[in-house]
Amino acid sequence: MHSPIPAWRIVRVLGLICLTVSLVGSLAALASERRAKPPTIAKDRFRGTFFDSVDEAIRGERPRLGQATSAPSRVAGSPTAGSTAAASAPSVGDGGASLFTKLISPASLEDEIKRVRLEFDGAVSTPAAFKGGDYQRARLHLTTLATLFAVIVEHEGEVRWKKDAAAARDLLARSAANCKSGSLQVFNETKLRRADLEDLVSGSGLASRQAEAENDWSMIADRVPLMQYAEQLLEGPLKEGSRNAETVQAEEDALRRSAEVMAIVAQVLRTEGLTDADDADYAELCDELIEASRGVSLALDQGDPTAVGRAVAAIQQSCNKCHENYR
């Protein structure tokens, strides 16, 4: 049998329990006294800052739940995307200057001139290579560069070489017209243009800036070399850069630049002074090429590699339709 618990021990335990309960109560009361009182705010203090109800923030009829899922998707290269691009695209009735400004950025113009200039340098190496066929490459690049500088003349943005653009346009266009053979005289003239371009890119500028203020496109561009240039853009950076999602991401800048350049080439091809510019069917094909090119930029903005590929395919289709009847 267990021995009975002494009375003094029971009294001691009960005393400890009472002391603990008293201490907890005191701490709770102290914490309650130290807690900050909640601020008193008038009901109308934030009236005019926040809406009482979300309904007040929506003007007109609130959209219904089904409308968000039933709206047609806008994908570049699809009929819906085409109509969307057409709605935001500059119309043919706009002035040429505003069209070029909307079709290509100053950065794309500058980068393309630098790129073509390097290719042009490679076509002006030695008299023997020039006579052997490089003069044809040089003529293509001279026409391309003359066209790009002519676009700068009409572009309303702040593009580099703006002050020298008209003079560069005339020099390059004249040399392109003369570059019909690989003679030594033509080679020497072409070398002068290479030196002029080097001065421009380096920031020295041209020795003379005397030039006509307005573009005479009949004296600047020719359809055959411009179509060759467009084919190079299509077969090169546009197709190669749109093969899959990885290449689209890696070549986004080249894709955007090439699409913008393709758009201005199409606009130049339908400009008064060039062959068949007054042909309504031909002008319509050029407009289709412009819209297809803008579809590439739209798809890049949306981050949709598949749509980029469809837009490039639309460019190919526009070119094929044009080549069937015009060359």
C-alpha positions in Angstrom: 0.0 0.0 0.0 1.1 3.5 -0.8 1.7 5.9 2.0 -0.6 8.9 2.2 0.6 12.2 0.7 1.5 14.7 3.4 -0.9 17.6 3.7 1.9 20.2 3.4 2.9 18.9 -0.1 -0.7 19.2 -1.3 -0.9 22.8 0.0 2.4 23.7 -1.7 1.2 22.3 -5.1 -2.1 24.2 -4.9 -0.2 27.4 -4.1 2.0 27.1 -7.1 -1.1 26.6 -9.3 -2.7 29.7 -8.0 0.5 31.7 -8.5 0.8 30.6 -12.1 -2.8 31.5 -12.9 -2.4 34.9 -11.3 0.8 35.6 -13.3 -0.8 34.6 -16.6 -3.7 36.9 -15.9 -1.4 39.8 -15.1 0.6 39.3 -18.3 -2.6 39.2 -20.4 -3.8 42.4 -18.8 -0.5 44.1 -19.4 -0.4 43.1 -23.1 -3.9 44.4 -23.6 -3.0 47.7 -22.1 0.1 48.1 -24.4 -1.7 47.2 -27.7 -2.4 50.2 -29.9 -6.0 51.3 -30.2 -7.4 51.0 -33.8 -7.6 54.3 -35.6 -11.0 56.0 -36.0 -11.6 56.8 -39.7 -14.5 58.7 -41.1 -16.6 56.7 -43.5 -16.3 59.2 -46.3 -12.6 59.9 -46.0 -11.6 57.9 -49.1 -14.7 58.8 -51.2 -13.4 59.9 -54.6 -10.2 57.9 -54.2 -11.7 54.4 -54.4 -14.9 53.1 -56.0 -17.5 51.9 -53.6 -18.3 49.1 -56.1 -16.5 47.7 -59.2 -19.5 48.5 -61.2 -18.7 52.2 -60.9 -15.3 51.6 -62.6 -16.8 50.1 -65.7 -18.4 52.4 -68.3 -21.2 51.0 -70.4 -22.4 47.4 -70.3 -20.3 45.0 -68.4 -18.9 42.2 -70.6 -20.4 38.8 -70.2 -18.4 35.7 -69.3 -18.9 34.0 -72.7 -17.6 36.9 -74.7 -14.0 36.5 -73.7 -13.8 32.9 -75.0 -15.9 33.5 -78.2 -13.8 36.4 -79.5 -11.8 35.4 -82.6 -8.1 35.0 -82.0 -5.8 37.5 -83.8 -2.8 35.7 -85.3 -0.5 37.2 -87.9 -0.8 35.6 -91.3 -4.4 34.4 -90.7 -7.4 36.1 -92.2 -8.3 37.7 -88.9 -4.8 38.9 -88.4 -4.7 40.2 -91.9 -7.8 42.3 -91.4 -6.4 43.6 -88.1 -3.1 44.5 -89.7 -5.0 46.2 -92.5 -7.0 48.3 -90.1 -3.9 49.6 -88.4 -1.7 49.8 -91.5 -1.1 53.0 -93.4 -3.4 53.2 -96.4 -2.1 53.6 -99.9 -3.7 57.0 -100.0 -1.3 58.3 -97.3 1.7 60.3 -98.5 4.8 58.4 -99.3 6.7 60.0 -96.4 4.2 58.9 -93.8 4.1 55.5 -95.3 7.9 55.0 -95.0 7.9 56.3 -91.5 5.2 53.8 -90.5 6.7 50.9 -92.4 10.3 51.0 -91.1 12.1 52.2 -88.0 15.2 54.4 -88.1 17.2 51.6 -86.5 16.2 49.1 -89.1 17.1 51.5 -91.9 20.6 52.2 -90.4 21.3 48.6 -89.7 20.3 47.5 -93.2 22.5 50.1 -94.8 25.5 48.9 -92.8 24.7 45.3 -93.7 24.4 45.9 -97.5 27.4 48.2 -97.5 29.6 45.3 -96.2 28.3 43.1 -99.0 29.0 45.9 -101.5 32.6 46.2 -100.3 33.0 42.5 -101.1 31.9 43.1 -104.7 34.6 45.7 -105.2 37.8 43.9 -104.6 40.0 43.7 -107.8 39.5 44.7 -111.4 39.7 41.1 -112.5 37.0 39.9 -110.1 34.8 42.9 -111.0 35.1 42.2 -114.7 34.4 38.5 -114.1 30.9 39.1 -112.7 31.2 41.1 -109.5 30.0 44.2 -111.3 26.5 42.6 -111.4 26.6 42.2 -107.6 27.9 45.7 -107.2 25.0 47.1 -109.4 22.5 45.3 -107.2 24.0 46.7 -104.0 24.3 50.2 -105.5 20.6 50.2 -106.4 19.6 48.8 -103.0 21.7 51.5 -101.2 20.4 54.3 -103.4 16.8 53.1 -102.6 17.5 53.0 -98.8 19.0 56.5 -98.8 16.0 57.7 -100.8 13.7 56.3 -98.1 15.7 58.2 -95.5 15.1 61.4 -97.5 11.3 60.9 -97.2 11.4 59.3 -93.7 10.0 61.7 -91.0 12.0 60.1 -88.2 15.5 60.9 -86.9 17.6 58.7 -89.1 21.3 58.8 -89.2 22.9 60.3 -92.4 19.8 62.4 -92.9 21.8 65.5 -94.0 23.8 63.4 -96.5 21.0 61.1 -97.7 19.9 63.0 -100.8 23.5 63.4 -102.0 24.3 59.7 -101.3 21.1 58.7 -103.1 22.2 60.6 -106.3 25.8 59.3 -106.3 24.8 55.7 -105.7 21.9 55.8 -108.2 24.2 57.3 -110.9 26.9 54.7 -110.3 24.3 51.9 -110.4 23.1 53.1 -113.8 26.6 53.1 -115.1 27.5 49.7 -113.6 26.4 47.7 -116.7 29.8 46.3 -117.4 33.0 45.3 -115.6 35.3 47.8 -117.3 38.1 49.5 -115.5 36.4 52.8 -115.7 33.2 51.4 -114.0 35.4 49.7 -111.4 37.1 52.9 -110.5 33.8 54.8 -110.2 32.5 52.0 -108.0 35.5 52.3 -105.8 34.7 55.9 -105.3 31.3 55.0 -104.0 32.8 52.5 -101.6 35.0 55.3 -100.2 32.0 57.6 -99.9 30.1 55.0 -97.9 33.1 54.4 -95.7 33.2 58.2 -95.0 29.4 58.2 -94.2 29.5 55.2 -91.9 32.6 56.6 -90.1 30.9 59.9 -89.5 32.9 62.1 -91.8 30.1 62.8 -94.2 30.2 63.5 -97.9 32.4 66.2 -99.4 29.5 67.6 -101.3 25.8 67.6 -100.3 24.4 69.2 -103.4 21.4 67.2 -104.5 17.7 67.4 -105.5 15.5 67.7 -102.5 12.8 65.5 -103.8 13.1 61.8 -104.9 12.7 61.0 -108.6 12.1 57.3 -108.2 12.4 56.7 -111.9 16.0 57.7 -111.6 16.7 55.9 -108.4 15.3 52.4 -108.4 14.7 49.7 -110.9 12.3 46.8 -110.5 14.6 43.9 -111.5 17.4 44.6 -108.9 14.8 45.4 -106.3 13.0 42.1 -106.9 16.3 40.3 -106.6 17.0 42.1 -103.4 13.5 41.1 -102.1 14.3 37.5 -103.0 17.5 37.6 -101.0 15.7 38.9 -98.0 13.1 36.1 -98.3 15.5 33.2 -98.9 18.0 34.5 -96.4 17.0 36.1 -93.0 13.2 35.7 -93.3 13.1 31.9 -94.1 16.2 31.0 -92.1 15.1 33.0 -89.1 11.6 31.5 -89.0 12.3 27.8 -89.2 11.3 27.1 -85.6 10.8 28.7 -82.3 14.5 28.6 -81.4 15.6 30.4 -84.6 12.8 33.0 -84.2 14.0 33.9 -80.8 17.6 33.9 -81.8 17.1 36.0 -85.0 14.2 38.2 -83.8 16.1 41.5 -84.7 17.1 40.2 -88.2 13.5 39.0 -88.8 12.0 42.3 -87.8 14.5 44.4 -89.8 14.1 42.2 -92.9 10.3 42.3 -92.8 10.3 46.1 -92.4 12.7 46.4 -95.4 10.6 44.1 -97.4 7.6 46.3 -96.8 9.4 49.5 -98.0 10.6 47.6 -101.1 7.0 46.7 -101.9 6.0 50.3 -101.4 8.8 51.6 -103.7 7.9 49.1 -106.4 4.4 50.6 -106.6 5.6 54.2 -106.5 4.9 56.5 -109.4 7.8 56.4 -111.9 8.5 52.6 -111.7 7.4 50.0 -114.2 3.7 49.0 -113.9 3.1 51.4 -111.0 -0.1 52.5 -112.7 -1.4 48.9 -113.0 -4.1 48.3 -110.4 -3.5 44.6 -110.2 0.2 45.1 -109.7 -0.4 47.7 -107.0 -2.7 45.3 -105.2 0.0 42.6 -105.2 2.4 45.1 -103.7 -0.1 46.0 -101.0 -0.5 42.3 -100.2 3.3 42.1 -99.8 3.3 45.1 -97.5 0.6 43.5 -95.3 2.3 40.1 -95.2 5.6 41.8 -94.2 3.8 43.7 -91.4 2.4 40.4 -90.3 5.9 39.3 -89.3 6.4 42.3 -87.0 2.9 41.8 -85.5 3.7 38.1 -84.8 7.0 39.0 -83.2 5.2 41.5 -81.0 2.8 38.8 -79.9 5.6 36.4 -79.3 4.1 33.8 -81.6 6.8 31.8 -83.6 4.2 29.8 -85.4 2.5 33.0 -86.6 5.9 34.3 -87.7 6.3 31.3 -90.0 2.8 31.8 -91.4 3.6 35.5 -92.1 6.8 34.6 -93.9 4.8 32.0 -96.0 2.4 34.8 -96.9 5.3 36.8 -98.1 6.4 33.9 -100.3 2.9 33.6 -101.7 2.7 37.3 -102.5 6.1 37.1 -104.3 5.0 34.0 -106.3 1.8 35.7 -107.4 3.7 38.7 -108.5 6.3 36.7 -110.4 3.6 34.9 -112.4 2.7 38.1 -114.3 5.4 40.7 -113.6 9.1 40.4 -113.7 
